[in-house]
Amino acid sequence: MSATTTRAATTTEKAGWWTRALAILIDLLGILILSSIASSIIWGDATAGSPLNLLICAAYCTYLWSASGKGQTLGSRSLNIRVVKTDGTYLDPVGAFLRFIGLVFSMLIFFVGVLWAAFDAQGQGWHDKLAGTRVVKA
């Protein structure tokens, strides 16, 4: 059995929307600090690295949402939640990157795709539906 097919979910209880939102805020704060430091080192200006910010965020989310990161970013780990596929297994890197792209679009459209998870019966945002994922309590 490979790492991507290993059962990940210890519970099927979905995470609440506010918990998910707080996890995203924690992650964004950490990524902002990291990318500001990297931009200062590379360009000498902490505000100059917009493409670098997106690249760091994509790498961070893709790695940690996949089986390599056990479906937990630092924010979700601190709040005891994780991202899994709808069958309860870990995502592979492609699925995690697809979820990241979906999250970017969900946020760009006035956060409607993110807010969707608060009202969806399965607790899925647009990015979750696109990647076939759920956020559950760890």
Number of C-alpha atoms within 10 A of each C-alpha: 6 6 15 17 15 13 14 21 24 11 11 15 13 17 19 15 19 10 16 21 15 14 21 16 13 17 18 14 12 15 17 15 13 16 24 21 16 19 19 15 11 13 11 13 13 18 13 16 19 13 10 15 19 14 12 17 20 17 15 18 21 26 22 21 27 26 24 16 17 21 28 25 24 17 22 26 15 11 18 15 25 27 30 29 24 18 14 20 21 28 32 20 19 13 19 27 21 17 25 23 16 21 20 16 17 20 15 12 10 10 14 14 22 24 18 17 22 16 11 11 8 14 19 23 25 22 24 26 17 16 22 17 24 26 29 22 20 21
